[in-house]
Amino acid sequence: MRILGLDYGSKTVGVAVSDPLGLTAQAVETIWRKQENHLRQTLARIDELAAEYQVERIVLGYPKNMNNTIGERAEKALEFQQMLEKRTGLQVIMWDERLTTVEANRTLMEASVRRENRKKYLDQLAAVFILQGYLDSLPR
């Protein structure tokens, strides 16, 4: 049972995947795009990764505001959820991602990753935190 985790941003999508037992999340890649609304290639790449890893479902970060309200980014994530479900045919679960990017950045700083190299890994690591949070919530 593999699950794909995604951190959806305006120009990038961080991707993580669970191990076959659904216990741990590992970073896969960051998908880059030149413009926010050009999603065809992004969706195609996610579909390829879902097939490659034989995932059963997708967990998508849900960027709610700190006061638990839904802002513009969260609305865009919900639109992306619908596109993903239509493209992949998989269930896409929304997962509260508040502070995952902050946590990922802190982790990279603690690992002494240079500032100019952090962006390469930031979204992947945020996807790992999103997916790991979901995996940890599942009953064993």
C-alpha positions as CSV (number, residue, x, y, z in Angstrom):
1,M,0.0,0.0,0.0
2,R,2.0,3.0,-1.2
3,I,0.7,6.5,-0.8
4,L,1.9,9.6,-2.6
5,G,2.3,12.9,-0.7
6,L,2.3,16.3,-2.4
7,D,3.2,19.8,-1.2
8,Y,1.4,22.0,-3.8
9,G,2.8,25.5,-4.3
10,S,2.5,28.3,-6.9
11,K,5.5,27.1,-8.9
12,T,6.5,23.8,-7.5
13,V,5.1,20.5,-6.2
14,G,7.1,18.6,-3.7
15,V,6.6,14.8,-4.0
16,A,7.1,12.1,-1.4
17,V,6.1,8.4,-1.4
18,S,5.5,5.9,1.4
19,D,7.3,2.7,1.8
20,P,5.2,-0.4,0.7
21,L,4.1,-1.0,4.3
22,G,2.9,2.6,4.7
23,L,5.1,3.4,7.7
24,T,7.6,6.0,6.4
25,A,7.7,8.7,3.8
26,Q,10.6,9.4,1.5
27,A,11.3,12.4,-0.7
28,V,11.0,11.7,-4.4
29,E,11.4,15.0,-6.4
30,T,10.3,18.5,-6.9
31,I,8.2,19.3,-10.0
32,W,8.9,22.8,-11.3
33,R,6.7,24.9,-13.6
34,K,7.2,28.3,-15.1
35,Q,3.7,29.7,-14.4
36,E,1.2,28.9,-11.7
37,N,-1.7,27.9,-13.9
38,H,0.3,25.7,-16.4
39,L,-0.6,22.4,-14.8
40,R,-0.8,19.9,-17.6
41,Q,2.8,18.7,-17.4
42,T,2.6,18.8,-13.6
43,L,-0.5,16.6,-13.6
44,A,1.1,14.3,-16.2
45,R,4.3,13.8,-14.1
46,I,2.2,13.1,-10.9
47,D,0.2,10.5,-12.9
48,E,3.5,8.9,-14.1
49,L,4.8,8.8,-10.5
50,A,1.6,7.3,-9.2
51,A,1.8,4.5,-11.8
52,E,5.6,4.0,-11.2
53,Y,5.2,3.6,-7.5
54,Q,1.8,1.9,-7.8
55,V,0.2,4.2,-5.3
56,E,-3.3,3.6,-4.0
57,R,-4.1,7.1,-3.0
58,I,-2.7,10.6,-2.8
59,V,-2.3,12.9,0.2
60,L,-2.3,16.6,-0.7
61,G,-1.2,19.4,1.6
62,Y,-4.1,21.7,2.6
63,P,-2.7,25.1,3.5
64,K,-5.2,26.4,5.9
65,N,-4.6,29.8,7.6
66,M,-3.3,29.7,11.2
67,N,-6.8,30.6,12.4
68,N,-8.2,27.6,10.6
69,T,-9.9,29.6,7.8
70,I,-9.6,28.8,4.1
71,G,-7.6,31.3,2.1
72,E,-6.7,31.7,-1.6
73,R,-3.9,29.0,-1.4
74,A,-6.3,26.5,0.2
75,E,-8.9,27.2,-2.5
76,K,-6.2,26.6,-5.2
77,A,-5.3,23.3,-3.4
78,L,-8.9,22.2,-3.5
79,E,-9.1,22.9,-7.3
80,F,-5.8,21.0,-7.7
81,Q,-7.4,18.1,-5.7
82,Q,-10.2,17.9,-8.2
83,M,-7.8,17.9,-11.2
84,L,-5.7,15.2,-9.6
85,E,-8.7,12.9,-9.0
86,K,-9.9,13.4,-12.5
87,R,-6.4,12.8,-14.0
88,T,-5.3,9.8,-11.9
89,G,-8.6,8.2,-10.9
90,L,-7.2,8.0,-7.3
91,Q,-8.7,9.3,-4.1
92,V,-6.9,12.6,-3.0
93,I,-7.0,13.2,0.7
94,M,-6.5,16.8,1.9
95,W,-4.1,17.0,4.9
96,D,-3.6,20.0,7.1
97,E,-0.1,21.2,6.2
98,R,0.3,24.3,8.5
99,L,3.9,24.9,9.4
100,T,5.3,22.0,7.4
101,T,7.4,24.3,5.2
102,V,8.7,26.1,8.3
103,E,9.6,22.8,9.8
104,A,11.2,21.6,6.6
105,N,13.3,24.8,6.4
106,R,14.4,24.5,10.0
107,T,15.4,20.9,9.4
108,L,17.5,21.9,6.3
109,M,19.1,24.7,8.3
110,E,19.9,22.3,11.2
111,A,21.5,19.9,8.6
112,S,23.7,22.8,7.4
113,V,22.3,22.9,3.9
114,R,23.4,26.1,2.3
115,R,20.7,28.8,1.8
116,E,21.0,28.6,-2.1
117,N,20.5,24.8,-2.0
118,R,17.5,24.7,0.3
119,K,14.9,25.5,-2.3
120,K,15.9,22.3,-4.2
121,Y,14.9,20.2,-1.2
122,L,12.4,22.4,0.7
123,D,9.2,21.3,-1.1
124,Q,10.2,17.6,-1.1
125,L,10.9,17.7,2.6
126,A,7.5,19.5,3.2
127,A,5.8,16.7,1.2
128,V,7.6,14.2,3.4
129,F,6.2,15.9,6.6
130,I,2.7,16.1,5.1
131,L,2.8,12.4,4.1
132,Q,4.4,11.3,7.4
133,G,1.7,13.1,9.4
134,Y,-1.0,11.3,7.5
135,L,0.8,7.9,7.8
136,D,1.2,8.4,11.6
137,S,-2.6,9.1,11.9
138,L,-3.5,5.7,10.3
139,P,-4.6,2.9,12.7
140,R,-2.1,0.1,12.9
